[in-house]
Amino acid sequence: MDINIYEDFLSKAEIEFLTGRKQKSLVIEQLNAMGIPFKRNANGYPIVRRDYDKVKSRTAKTESQNYENNAWRPSVLQV
C-alpha cells in the first residue's frame, strides 16, 4: 500500500480554508468545535486526513449503535 502524504492529508492552505483561521491555536480550536479529528505534528500544527468525514461518520454510527445495544431495560424484561 503506497502512502502519498500529499494525497492523504489536507495541506495547510486547505485546513486554513476549511476552518477560516490562520493562527495555529485558532485552527485547533475550530477543528475541535467542528468535530474534525486531527493529530498534531512536531510543530504542533494539526494534520487532517482527507477522509476525515468518513472517519467521523463511522465513529458516530458506532456510538449510536452502542447506545441502542446497551439501552436500559427493566429487569422484568431481561431473560
Phi, psi and omega in degrees: 000118179273134177246120176248109185299337180284341178257336185269340184234149176289146176283167178301318179297320179293321178294318178295321177294317181298316184271337185076016182233153177243330180285135187307312183294324178287326176298314180297317178300316181291320177299318177297318180296326180276350180075025181267121181289144179206164172238153177265139176276187184298334178272358180087004180276139182290140176246125184241130175288148178296330182266032182301327181291326178288320178295318181297313182291328178295318180289326179295322179295317182292326177295317180290325177293320178298321180295316180295319181289328183255018180297148181293136174226141180295149183297338179295325182274345181282128181246000000 
